[in-house]
Amino acid sequence: MDRNKLKRIQEILQVMTDRQYVSGVSCMVVKDGEEQCYYEAGYRDTAAELKMTRDTIHRLYSMSKPITAAAVMILLEEGKIDLLDPVSEYLPGFKNQYVIDKGVIVPVKQPVTIQNLLNMTSGAAYPGEGNPAEIRSERLIEEVKSRMFTKEAMTTVEIANRSGKLPLSFVPGTTWQYGFSADILGAVVEEASGMRFGQFLAQRIFEPLGMKDTGFYVPKDKQDRLAKVYRDGESGLVEEHGYNLAIQNKMEVPPAFESGGAGLCSTIDDYARFAQMLMNRGEYGGVRILAPKTVEFMTTAHVTPAQQKGVETWESLAGYTYGNLMRIMVDPGAAAGMGSRGEYGWDGWLGTYLMNDPAHGLTLLIMHQKVDSGTTAYTRKIRNVMFSALDD
């Protein structure tokens, strides 16, 4: 790669902080297993004047999802689950599901399957106001939040079973809608493995890969490395202290709800280990997490043409399909910037971003902590710089 071109990424990060788009941000590019660049700018905590560093701990939010998918793949290759298993086999709350059509309860004949959850075609909704499923999901999350720091805090499995009793947004498998599916999968992993979700992830993924700073909370001796969360204020960035999707802000206590969709924290170096494991077809540092065929399936599965219409409602997913809790590029010419067929990854609500491009052995990671970020214009600018730096 042309490392002189990659230096432009540093300039983009500096613009992001100078304009107070973010308080601090870091970025890493890896090619063929070798780090090509790491850049950082700004602060993880502006009030304390603590600079962004590569060991800064970030809340992953939806970048937790690929890790959850990997956990499901482990169980799949061990024969402990089948993708067409009804979720009700693991979580009885998913029996007798229904949709609400014009105020009328309509039972659905097709049960939600594990594959529906992996592909976001389950109909299990995130909180919102668009339909009865979203409204009732909002009520459930508010209840979870109200009990978070009490003796009655709701567990991963309890929340999943409660979500199963809510109406679905649509008949499972008929379309695609981003929602609560990954959190339900965390509960499925618990029931299928006989271990708490966080324990399973630690034993089967984090510890073998040396991801020492990744988990569902940040211990006291690491709290000074946890980045603050920011949002736009009237005259610049201000700290955000809310509990989006019932994820604690300070991440200081082990949660009862280990959210497979949004609950993990990590560093850029830790996540790079996970990304390289996938890039290496399931192996990293002499440790095998998944079989090569499993990774191939995990990173190439896609939704049906009918379901794809739901994916296409997201402007940032132009050129992509979706499968196993990740976007997968199928039409680079339709995308809003440079890319490669077969690249995959996901992003998070606070601006964390993963892309693996097997065609070029290329990994991109971006980390920052600003509300409602995800994939932004800056993300696309960084991607374009990175792809333009390729020699082939």
DOMI-359877 format. One record per residue (C-alpha): residue number from 1; residue in one letter; x, y, z. Coordinates in pm, 1 decimal. Example, Ala and Ser with C-alpha at 12.3 -4.5 7.8 and 13.67 -1.06 7.14 Angstrom:
! DOMI-359877
+-----+------+----------+----------+----------+
: pos : code :     east :    north :       up :
+-----+------+----------+----------+----------+
:   1 :    A :   1230.0 :   -450.0 :    780.0 :
:   2 :    S :   1367.0 :   -106.0 :    714.0 :
+-----+------+----------+----------+----------+
! end
This chain:
! DOMI-359877
+-----+------+----------+----------+----------+
: pos : code :     east :    north :       up :
+-----+------+----------+----------+----------+
:   1 :    M :      0.0 :      0.0 :      0.0 :
:   2 :    D :    101.3 :    360.5 :    -52.0 :
:   3 :    R :    155.1 :    470.0 :    308.2 :
:   4 :    N :    201.5 :    832.1 :    203.8 :
:   5 :    K :   -155.9 :    830.1 :     75.3 :
:   6 :    L :   -272.2 :    670.2 :    398.7 :
:   7 :    K :   -140.9 :    975.2 :    586.9 :
:   8 :    R :   -444.0 :   1160.5 :    453.4 :
:   9 :    I :   -648.6 :    961.5 :    703.7 :
:  10 :    Q :   -474.0 :   1150.2 :    983.7 :
:  11 :    E :   -582.5 :   1475.4 :    821.0 :
:  12 :    I :   -945.2 :   1355.5 :    812.8 :
:  13 :    L :   -933.4 :   1257.8 :   1180.3 :
:  14 :    Q :   -793.7 :   1599.1 :   1266.7 :
:  15 :    V :  -1074.0 :   1771.2 :   1077.6 :
:  16 :    M :  -1327.8 :   1559.5 :   1266.6 :
:  17 :    T :  -1193.8 :   1678.8 :   1602.1 :
:  18 :    D :  -1113.2 :   2037.4 :   1498.3 :
:  19 :    R :  -1472.7 :   2084.0 :   1383.2 :
:  20 :    Q :  -1599.2 :   1916.7 :   1701.5 :
:  21 :    Y :  -1772.8 :   1649.7 :   1502.7 :
:  22 :    V :  -1623.6 :   1410.6 :   1757.4 :
:  23 :    S :  -1417.6 :   1460.9 :   2071.4 :
:  24 :    G :  -1165.6 :   1195.7 :   1971.7 :
:  25 :    V :  -1124.7 :    924.9 :   1709.6 :
:  26 :    S :   -883.4 :    649.1 :   1611.3 :
:  27 :    C :   -836.7 :    449.6 :   1290.9 :
:  28 :    M :   -639.0 :    140.9 :   1189.2 :
:  29 :    V :   -570.6 :    -16.1 :    850.8 :
:  30 :    V :   -432.9 :   -370.9 :    823.8 :
:  31 :    K :   -330.3 :   -545.4 :    499.8 :
:  32 :    D :   -235.6 :   -911.5 :    474.5 :
:  33 :    G :   -202.4 :   -928.1 :    850.8 :
:  34 :    E :     36.9 :   -631.0 :    873.2 :
:  35 :    E :    -66.8 :   -300.0 :   1026.2 :
:  36 :    Q :    -32.4 :    -32.0 :    759.4 :
:  37 :    C :   -125.3 :    263.8 :    976.0 :
:  38 :    Y :   -275.3 :    367.5 :   1304.8 :
:  39 :    Y :   -386.2 :    725.8 :   1358.0 :
:  40 :    E :   -563.4 :    908.6 :   1637.6 :
:  41 :    A :   -682.7 :   1260.3 :   1712.9 :
:  42 :    G :   -854.8 :   1443.7 :   1995.5 :
:  43 :    Y :   -961.2 :   1326.9 :   2338.2 :
:  44 :    R :  -1140.5 :   1031.7 :   2490.6 :
:  45 :    D :  -1232.6 :   1268.9 :   2776.5 :
:  46 :    T :  -1219.6 :   1639.1 :   2695.5 :
:  47 :    A :  -1292.2 :   1764.4 :   3048.2 :
:  48 :    A :  -1004.8 :   1562.8 :   3194.8 :
:  49 :    E :   -786.4 :   1630.8 :   2887.9 :
:  50 :    L :   -723.5 :   1260.1 :   2837.0 :
:  51 :    K :   -614.2 :   1201.7 :   2478.8 :
:  52 :    M :   -745.5 :    932.3 :   2249.0 :
:  53 :    T :   -507.6 :    633.9 :   2254.4 :
:  54 :    R :   -504.7 :    290.7 :   2096.7 :
:  55 :    D :   -584.5 :    131.8 :   2433.6 :
:  56 :    T :   -892.6 :    352.1 :   2479.0 :
:  57 :    I :  -1199.3 :    139.5 :   2552.9 :
:  58 :    H :  -1507.0 :    207.9 :   2339.6 :
:  59 :    R :  -1868.1 :     97.9 :   2367.2 :
:  60 :    L :  -1921.0 :   -107.9 :   2053.1 :
:  61 :    Y :  -2299.6 :    -92.4 :   2039.0 :
:  62 :    S :  -2398.5 :   -268.2 :   1714.9 :
:  63 :    M :  -2042.8 :   -369.4 :   1635.5 :
:  64 :    S :  -2115.3 :   -629.0 :   1906.5 :
:  65 :    K :  -2331.8 :   -806.1 :   1647.1 :
:  66 :    P :  -2055.8 :   -972.3 :   1438.8 :
:  67 :    I :  -1914.3 :  -1118.9 :   1760.9 :
:  68 :    T :  -2258.3 :  -1256.0 :   1847.4 :
:  69 :    A :  -2280.7 :  -1405.3 :   1498.8 :
:  70 :    A :  -1943.7 :  -1575.9 :   1551.8 :
:  71 :    A :  -2073.1 :  -1726.2 :   1877.2 :
:  72 :    V :  -2373.2 :  -1867.2 :   1690.6 :
:  73 :    M :  -2141.4 :  -2007.4 :   1423.2 :
:  74 :    I :  -1943.5 :  -2195.0 :   1690.5 :
:  75 :    L :  -2262.3 :  -2365.9 :   1805.8 :
:  76 :    L :  -2363.1 :  -2431.0 :   1446.6 :
:  77 :    E :  -2043.9 :  -2614.4 :   1359.2 :
:  78 :    E :  -2064.5 :  -2815.5 :   1683.8 :
:  79 :    G :  -2411.3 :  -2939.5 :   1589.1 :
:  80 :    K :  -2578.3 :  -2779.6 :   1892.1 :
:  81 :    I :  -2817.0 :  -2570.4 :   1683.9 :
:  82 :    D :  -2972.4 :  -2576.2 :   1336.8 :
:  83 :    L :  -3046.4 :  -2257.4 :   1148.2 :
:  84 :    L :  -3405.6 :  -2362.9 :   1086.3 :
:  85 :    D :  -3469.7 :  -2437.8 :   1453.0 :
:  86 :    P :  -3767.8 :  -2240.0 :   1579.4 :
:  87 :    V :  -3642.7 :  -1998.3 :   1844.3 :
:  88 :    S :  -3923.5 :  -2130.8 :   2066.3 :
:  89 :    E :  -3721.1 :  -2451.6 :   2109.8 :
:  90 :    Y :  -3478.9 :  -2246.8 :   2320.1 :
:  91 :    L :  -3700.5 :  -1961.0 :   2438.7 :
:  92 :    P :  -4062.9 :  -2055.4 :   2516.7 :
:  93 :    G :  -4167.3 :  -1690.1 :   2497.9 :
:  94 :    F :  -4153.4 :  -1727.9 :   2119.6 :
:  95 :    K :  -4445.2 :  -1968.9 :   2100.2 :
:  96 :    N :  -4770.7 :  -1847.8 :   1946.1 :
:  97 :    Q :  -4637.0 :  -1532.9 :   1784.1 :
:  98 :    Y :  -4847.3 :  -1277.1 :   1602.0 :
:  99 :    V :  -4858.9 :   -950.3 :   1412.9 :
: 100 :    I :  -5106.7 :   -666.9 :   1461.4 :
: 101 :    D :  -5272.5 :   -564.1 :   1136.2 :
: 102 :    K :  -5499.6 :   -259.1 :   1153.9 :
: 103 :    G :  -5555.8 :   -321.7 :   1522.5 :
: 104 :    V :  -5634.0 :   -691.0 :   1477.0 :
: 105 :    I :  -5415.9 :   -966.0 :   1625.3 :
: 106 :    V :  -5319.5 :  -1210.0 :   1348.8 :
: 107 :    P :  -5132.0 :  -1531.1 :   1444.6 :
: 108 :    V :  -4833.8 :  -1613.3 :   1221.1 :
: 109 :    K :  -4788.2 :  -1964.6 :   1087.6 :
: 110 :    Q :  -4411.9 :  -1937.3 :   1030.3 :
: 111 :    P :  -4212.9 :  -1947.4 :   1355.7 :
: 112 :    V :  -3911.5 :  -1720.2 :   1401.4 :
: 113 :    T :  -3600.7 :  -1927.5 :   1328.1 :
: 114 :    I :  -3237.4 :  -1881.7 :   1421.8 :
: 115 :    Q :  -3169.0 :  -1797.2 :   1057.9 :
: 116 :    N :  -3434.2 :  -1523.8 :   1071.0 :
: 117 :    L :  -3250.6 :  -1373.6 :   1368.1 :
: 118 :    L :  -2912.0 :  -1387.4 :   1194.5 :
: 119 :    N :  -3050.5 :  -1218.2 :    883.2 :
: 120 :    M :  -3272.2 :   -958.5 :   1058.8 :
: 121 :    T :  -3579.5 :  -1109.9 :    894.3 :
: 122 :    S :  -3746.1 :  -1209.7 :   1222.4 :
: 123 :    G :  -3981.4 :   -914.5 :   1267.1 :
: 124 :    A :  -3848.1 :   -859.5 :   1622.1 :
: 125 :    A :  -3841.7 :   -481.5 :   1641.9 :
: 126 :    Y :  -3617.6 :   -223.8 :   1801.5 :
: 127 :    P :  -3794.9 :     52.6 :   1998.8 :
: 128 :    G :  -3974.1 :    308.5 :   1785.2 :
: 129 :    E :  -4310.0 :    452.2 :   1690.3 :
: 130 :    G :  -4361.8 :    304.7 :   1342.8 :
: 131 :    N :  -4588.7 :     14.0 :   1434.0 :
: 132 :    P :  -4726.4 :   -174.7 :   1738.2 :
: 133 :    A :  -4418.3 :   -397.4 :   1751.3 :
: 134 :    E :  -4184.3 :    -98.3 :   1783.1 :
: 135 :    I :  -4408.1 :     76.4 :   2037.5 :
: 136 :    R :  -4425.5 :   -228.6 :   2261.5 :
: 137 :    S :  -4054.0 :   -289.2 :   2222.5 :
: 138 :    E :  -4002.7 :     65.7 :   2349.7 :
: 139 :    R :  -4209.9 :    -15.8 :   2657.9 :
: 140 :    L :  -4008.2 :   -328.6 :   2724.1 :
: 141 :    I :  -3675.6 :   -145.0 :   2698.5 :
: 142 :    E :  -3803.6 :    125.7 :   2933.1 :
: 143 :    E :  -3890.6 :   -144.7 :   3186.4 :
: 144 :    V :  -3546.6 :   -300.4 :   3145.2 :
: 145 :    K :  -3387.2 :     41.1 :   3205.8 :
: 146 :    S :  -3599.7 :    106.9 :   3514.4 :
: 147 :    R :  -3476.3 :   -217.1 :   3672.5 :
: 148 :    M :  -3111.6 :   -205.0 :   3559.0 :
: 149 :    F :  -2946.7 :   -131.0 :   3891.5 :
: 150 :    T :  -3188.5 :   -314.3 :   4120.9 :
: 151 :    K :  -3211.1 :   -667.6 :   4255.9 :
: 152 :    E :  -3485.8 :   -724.8 :   3995.6 :
: 153 :    A :  -3262.5 :   -642.9 :   3697.9 :
: 154 :    M :  -3383.1 :   -836.6 :   3394.5 :
: 155 :    T :  -3152.8 :  -1102.0 :   3250.4 :
: 156 :    T :  -3061.8 :  -1177.0 :   2889.9 :
: 157 :    V :  -3292.6 :  -1478.4 :   2871.8 :
: 158 :    E :  -3576.8 :  -1306.1 :   3057.8 :
: 159 :    I :  -3569.7 :  -1009.2 :   2820.8 :
: 160 :    A :  -3557.7 :  -1235.5 :   2515.4 :
: 161 :    N :  -3857.2 :  -1435.9 :   2635.9 :
: 162 :    R :  -4046.5 :  -1114.4 :   2704.3 :
: 163 :    S :  -3962.6 :   -987.8 :   2355.6 :
: 164 :    G :  -4105.0 :  -1310.7 :   2213.3 :
: 165 :    K :  -4444.6 :  -1223.6 :   2357.8 :
: 166 :    L :  -4451.7 :   -890.2 :   2174.1 :
: 167 :    P :  -4610.2 :   -853.2 :   1831.2 :
: 168 :    L :  -4380.3 :   -891.5 :   1533.0 :
: 169 :    S :  -4339.8 :   -615.8 :   1275.4 :
: 170 :    F :  -4411.8 :   -864.9 :    996.5 :
: 171 :    V :  -4446.9 :  -1234.1 :    924.1 :
: 172 :    P :  -4100.6 :  -1389.3 :    974.0 :
: 173 :    G :  -3899.8 :  -1418.3 :    654.0 :
: 174 :    T :  -4113.0 :  -1185.6 :    442.9 :
: 175 :    T :  -3885.0 :   -880.3 :    459.2 :
: 176 :    W :  -3585.2 :   -725.7 :    637.7 :
: 177 :    Q :  -3590.8 :   -482.5 :    928.9 :
: 178 :    Y :  -3308.4 :   -398.4 :   1165.4 :
: 179 :    G :  -3409.8 :   -488.9 :   1517.1 :
: 180 :    F :  -3371.4 :   -686.8 :   1837.6 :
: 181 :    S :  -3261.1 :  -1013.5 :   1673.7 :
: 182 :    A :  -2899.3 :  -1018.6 :   1796.0 :
: 183 :    D :  -3006.5 :   -975.4 :   2158.4 :
: 184 :    I :  -3238.6 :  -1273.0 :   2121.5 :
: 185 :    L :  -2948.6 :  -1469.9 :   1974.8 :
: 186 :    G :  -2746.1 :  -1398.6 :   2287.6 :
: 187 :    A :  -3017.1 :  -1573.4 :   2487.4 :
: 188 :    V :  -3021.6 :  -1863.3 :   2238.3 :
: 189 :    V :  -2646.0 :  -1903.9 :   2289.0 :
: 190 :    E :  -2704.2 :  -1919.4 :   2665.0 :
: 191 :    E :  -2971.2 :  -2185.7 :   2636.9 :
: 192 :    A :  -2788.3 :  -2394.1 :   2376.3 :
: 193 :    S :  -2450.5 :  -2381.0 :   2551.5 :
: 194 :    G :  -2559.9 :  -2395.1 :   2914.8 :
: 195 :    M :  -2337.4 :  -2094.7 :   2989.7 :
: 196 :    R :  -2404.9 :  -1726.5 :   3042.8 :
: 197 :    F :  -2358.9 :  -1543.8 :   2717.2 :
: 198 :    G :  -2067.6 :  -1334.5 :   2846.5 :
: 199 :    Q :  -1897.7 :  -1644.9 :   2984.5 :
: 200 :    F :  -1933.9 :  -1820.8 :   2649.2 :
: 201 :    L :  -1784.2 :  -1525.9 :   2462.1 :
: 202 :    A :  -1495.8 :  -1500.4 :   2708.0 :
: 203 :    Q :  -1408.6 :  -1869.9 :   2697.1 :
: 204 :    R :  -1460.9 :  -1935.2 :   2327.3 :
: 205 :    I :  -1357.8 :  -1604.6 :   2164.6 :
: 206 :    F :  -1204.2 :  -1334.1 :   2384.6 :
: 207 :    E :   -957.0 :  -1535.4 :   2592.7 :
: 208 :    P :   -829.7 :  -1752.2 :   2305.1 :
: 209 :    L :   -775.2 :  -1442.6 :   2088.9 :
: 210 :    G :   -613.6 :  -1239.4 :   2366.8 :
: 211 :    M :   -892.6 :   -980.0 :   2365.6 :
: 212 :    K :   -813.0 :   -874.2 :   2721.8 :
: 213 :    D :  -1011.5 :   -549.9 :   2716.8 :
: 214 :    T :  -1334.5 :   -681.0 :   2564.8 :
: 215 :    G :  -1648.9 :   -761.1 :   2762.3 :
: 216 :    F :  -1985.6 :   -641.1 :   2887.8 :
: 217 :    Y :  -1840.8 :   -405.1 :   3147.9 :
: 218 :    V :  -1517.5 :   -220.2 :   3228.4 :
: 219 :    P :  -1350.5 :   -312.0 :   3561.1 :
: 220 :    K :  -1253.9 :    -36.2 :   3801.5 :
: 221 :    D :   -882.6 :    -55.0 :   3719.6 :
: 222 :    K :   -959.5 :     13.4 :   3351.2 :
: 223 :    Q :  -1226.3 :    281.5 :   3390.6 :
: 224 :    D :   -981.5 :    564.4 :   3318.8 :
: 225 :    R :   -941.3 :    422.0 :   2966.8 :
: 226 :    L :  -1315.3 :    423.0 :   2890.8 :
: 227 :    A :  -1402.6 :    701.1 :   2646.5 :
: 228 :    K :  -1680.9 :    942.3 :   2731.5 :
: 229 :    V :  -1991.0 :    956.0 :   2513.4 :
: 230 :    Y :  -2075.4 :   1284.4 :   2339.7 :
: 231 :    R :  -2360.8 :   1435.9 :   2143.0 :
: 232 :    D :  -2413.3 :   1763.5 :   1961.6 :
: 233 :    G :  -2509.6 :   2054.2 :   2187.6 :
: 234 :    E :  -2609.0 :   2410.2 :   2111.0 :
: 235 :    S :  -2248.8 :   2533.1 :   2115.7 :
: 236 :    G :  -2045.4 :   2217.6 :   2063.1 :
: 237 :    L :  -2019.0 :   1867.0 :   2195.5 :
: 238 :    V :  -2165.4 :   1779.6 :   2534.7 :
: 239 :    E :  -2144.6 :   1459.8 :   2734.8 :
: 240 :    E :  -2426.3 :   1206.8 :   2695.6 :
: 241 :    H :  -2528.0 :   1003.4 :   3001.3 :
: 242 :    G :  -2832.8 :    811.1 :   2879.3 :
: 243 :    Y :  -2884.2 :    434.7 :   2862.7 :
: 244 :    N :  -2960.7 :    373.5 :   2496.1 :
: 245 :    L :  -3110.5 :     25.4 :   2443.6 :
: 246 :    A :  -3065.1 :    -36.0 :   2817.4 :
: 247 :    I :  -2684.5 :    -30.4 :   2793.8 :
: 248 :    Q :  -2521.7 :    133.1 :   3095.1 :
: 249 :    N :  -2320.7 :    444.3 :   3015.8 :
: 250 :    K :  -2035.4 :    403.2 :   3262.9 :
: 251 :    M :  -2008.1 :     28.8 :   3198.5 :
: 252 :    E :  -1887.7 :    -12.9 :   3556.0 :
: 253 :    V :  -2084.8 :   -316.1 :   3680.1 :
: 254 :    P :  -2142.6 :   -661.8 :   3528.5 :
: 255 :    P :  -2489.6 :   -628.5 :   3371.7 :
: 256 :    A :  -2774.2 :   -875.0 :   3414.7 :
: 257 :    F :  -2860.5 :   -808.3 :   3048.9 :
: 258 :    E :  -2565.8 :   -909.0 :   2830.2 :
: 259 :    S :  -2678.4 :   -753.1 :   2504.8 :
: 260 :    G :  -2563.5 :   -941.4 :   2196.4 :
: 261 :    G :  -2677.7 :   -652.4 :   1982.0 :
: 262 :    A :  -2520.2 :   -360.3 :   2162.3 :
: 263 :    G :  -2357.8 :   -440.3 :   2496.1 :
: 264 :    L :  -1986.2 :   -500.7 :   2442.4 :
: 265 :    C :  -1687.8 :   -274.2 :   2501.4 :
: 266 :    S :  -1349.5 :   -315.7 :   2332.9 :
: 267 :    T :  -1033.0 :   -145.0 :   2212.5 :
: 268 :    I :   -923.7 :   -100.7 :   1853.7 :
: 269 :    D :   -641.3 :   -353.9 :   1907.2 :
: 270 :    D :   -874.7 :   -613.7 :   2059.0 :
: 271 :    Y :  -1126.2 :   -580.2 :   1778.6 :
: 272 :    A :   -845.8 :   -604.3 :   1524.1 :
: 273 :    R :   -771.0 :   -951.9 :   1662.0 :
: 274 :    F :  -1131.4 :  -1057.2 :   1604.6 :
: 275 :    A :  -1131.6 :   -903.2 :   1256.1 :
: 276 :    Q :   -807.2 :  -1079.9 :   1165.0 :
: 277 :    M :   -946.4 :  -1409.7 :   1290.3 :
: 278 :    L :  -1227.1 :  -1375.0 :   1036.3 :
: 279 :    M :   -986.0 :  -1258.9 :    766.3 :
: 280 :    N :   -767.9 :  -1563.6 :    833.5 :
: 281 :    R :  -1071.5 :  -1790.4 :    785.3 :
: 282 :    G :  -1120.2 :  -1861.5 :   1154.7 :
: 283 :    E :   -766.5 :  -1860.5 :   1294.6 :
: 284 :    Y :   -548.0 :  -1601.4 :   1464.9 :
: 285 :    G :   -218.3 :  -1633.2 :   1650.1 :
: 286 :    G :   -214.4 :  -2009.6 :   1617.4 :
: 287 :    V :   -562.4 :  -2043.7 :   1770.9 :
: 288 :    R :   -858.2 :  -2163.1 :   1564.9 :
: 289 :    I :  -1198.6 :  -2021.0 :   1662.0 :
: 290 :    L :  -1401.5 :  -2123.9 :   1356.1 :
: 291 :    A :  -1353.3 :  -2363.6 :   1067.1 :
: 292 :    P :  -1271.9 :  -2206.2 :    728.3 :
: 293 :    K :  -1601.1 :  -2329.4 :    581.7 :
: 294 :    T :  -1789.7 :  -2173.2 :    871.9 :
: 295 :    V :  -1629.6 :  -1833.0 :    809.7 :
: 296 :    E :  -1706.8 :  -1867.3 :    440.3 :
: 297 :    F :  -2072.8 :  -1923.8 :    522.9 :
: 298 :    M :  -2078.3 :  -1647.4 :    784.7 :
: 299 :    T :  -1941.6 :  -1388.4 :    544.7 :
: 300 :    T :  -2123.6 :  -1476.6 :    222.1 :
: 301 :    A :  -2481.7 :  -1556.1 :    328.9 :
: 302 :    H :  -2739.5 :  -1309.2 :    199.6 :
: 303 :    V :  -3108.1 :  -1226.3 :    210.2 :
: 304 :    T :  -3364.2 :  -1316.9 :    -57.4 :
: 305 :    P :  -3470.6 :  -1066.8 :   -327.9 :
: 306 :    A :  -3794.5 :   -999.0 :   -140.4 :
: 307 :    Q :  -3607.6 :   -934.5 :    183.5 :
: 308 :    Q :  -3350.3 :   -720.3 :      2.7 :
: 309 :    K :  -3616.0 :   -454.0 :    -49.4 :
: 310 :    G :  -3599.7 :   -387.5 :    324.7 :
: 311 :    V :  -3218.9 :   -358.9 :    315.7 :
: 312 :    E :  -3248.0 :   -104.8 :     35.1 :
: 313 :    T :  -3440.1 :    135.4 :    260.1 :
: 314 :    W :  -3103.8 :    215.5 :    423.7 :
: 315 :    E :  -2908.3 :    467.3 :    216.1 :
: 316 :    S :  -2579.0 :    362.3 :    377.7 :
: 317 :    L :  -2634.2 :      2.7 :    256.9 :
: 318 :    A :  -2648.6 :     86.1 :   -114.4 :
: 319 :    G :  -2453.7 :   -186.9 :   -290.7 :
: 320 :    Y :  -2477.7 :   -426.1 :      1.6 :
: 321 :    T :  -2690.0 :   -719.1 :    102.5 :
: 322 :    Y :  -2712.5 :   -850.9 :    460.2 :
: 323 :    G :  -2650.2 :  -1178.3 :    636.9 :
: 324 :    N :  -2532.6 :  -1315.2 :    970.7 :
: 325 :    L :  -2556.9 :   -972.9 :   1139.3 :
: 326 :    M :  -2329.9 :   -800.7 :    883.6 :
: 327 :    R :  -2347.0 :   -603.6 :    560.9 :
: 328 :    I :  -2192.5 :   -781.9 :    260.3 :
: 329 :    M :  -2096.0 :   -595.9 :    -58.7 :
: 330 :    V :  -2252.9 :   -742.1 :   -372.1 :
: 331 :    D :  -2256.6 :   -444.5 :   -611.2 :
: 332 :    P :  -1963.5 :   -201.9 :   -566.5 :
: 333 :    G :  -2092.3 :     12.5 :   -851.9 :
: 334 :    A :  -2409.1 :     93.5 :   -656.7 :
: 335 :    A :  -2223.9 :    198.4 :   -340.3 :
: 336 :    A :  -2155.8 :    556.5 :   -232.0 :
: 337 :    G :  -1780.1 :    515.4 :   -251.4 :
: 338 :    M :  -1498.3 :    276.1 :   -328.5 :
: 339 :    G :  -1529.6 :    -85.1 :   -220.0 :
: 340 :    S :  -1491.2 :   -448.4 :   -317.2 :
: 341 :    R :  -1731.6 :   -729.5 :   -388.5 :
: 342 :    G :  -1739.4 :   -960.1 :    -86.2 :
: 343 :    E :  -1627.0 :   -706.1 :    173.3 :
: 344 :    Y :  -1821.9 :   -731.9 :    497.3 :
: 345 :    G :  -1855.7 :   -578.2 :    843.5 :
: 346 :    W :  -2081.7 :   -354.2 :   1049.1 :
: 347 :    D :  -2083.0 :    -32.8 :   1250.3 :
: 348 :    G :  -2211.1 :     92.7 :   1585.8 :
: 349 :    W :  -2440.4 :    368.5 :   1711.9 :
: 350 :    L :  -2149.5 :    565.4 :   1857.4 :
: 351 :    G :  -1927.8 :    551.3 :   1549.2 :
: 352 :    T :  -1735.0 :    225.3 :   1574.1 :
: 353 :    Y :  -1679.5 :     72.3 :   1229.8 :
: 354 :    L :  -1549.2 :   -257.0 :   1088.2 :
: 355 :    M :  -1473.0 :   -353.2 :    729.9 :
: 356 :    N :  -1295.4 :   -668.3 :    611.4 :
: 357 :    D :  -1212.2 :   -696.6 :    241.3 :
: 358 :    P :  -1089.1 :  -1052.2 :    166.2 :
: 359 :    A :  -1013.5 :   -965.2 :   -198.2 :
: 360 :    H :   -734.0 :   -733.7 :    -84.5 :
: 361 :    G :   -659.6 :   -879.0 :    260.7 :
: 362 :    L :   -772.4 :   -543.2 :    397.5 :
: 363 :    T :   -919.6 :   -448.2 :    736.4 :
: 364 :    L :  -1042.2 :   -102.6 :    839.2 :
: 365 :    L :  -1135.6 :    -13.0 :   1196.3 :
: 366 :    I :  -1261.9 :    325.2 :   1318.5 :
: 367 :    M :  -1344.1 :    405.3 :   1680.2 :
: 368 :    H :  -1518.1 :    705.6 :   1831.3 :
: 369 :    Q :  -1806.0 :    771.0 :   2072.1 :
: 370 :    K :  -2065.4 :   1012.9 :   1937.6 :
: 371 :    V :  -2440.5 :    956.1 :   1948.5 :
: 372 :    D :  -2610.2 :    860.1 :   1621.0 :
: 373 :    S :  -2289.6 :    823.5 :   1421.2 :
: 374 :    G :  -2260.1 :    482.2 :   1254.2 :
: 375 :    T :  -2143.9 :    514.6 :    893.8 :
: 376 :    T :  -2087.5 :    882.7 :    817.4 :
: 377 :    A :  -1945.3 :   1098.6 :    538.5 :
: 378 :    Y :  -1613.8 :   1086.3 :    726.4 :
: 379 :    T :  -1629.4 :    706.8 :    724.7 :
: 380 :    R :  -1670.7 :    710.1 :    349.0 :
: 381 :    K :  -1385.3 :    960.2 :    307.8 :
: 382 :    I :  -1154.4 :    735.2 :    509.3 :
: 383 :    R :  -1260.8 :    432.4 :    303.6 :
: 384 :    N :  -1191.9 :    616.9 :    -22.8 :
: 385 :    V :   -845.2 :    719.1 :     93.3 :
: 386 :    M :   -769.4 :    362.3 :    201.1 :
: 387 :    F :   -885.0 :    200.1 :   -123.7 :
: 388 :    S :   -699.9 :    460.3 :   -331.1 :
: 389 :    A :   -379.5 :    365.1 :   -148.0 :
: 390 :    L :   -393.1 :      6.4 :   -277.8 :
: 391 :    D :   -123.0 :    -91.0 :   -524.8 :
: 392 :    D :   -341.6 :   -343.9 :   -706.7 :
+-----+------+----------+----------+----------+
! end
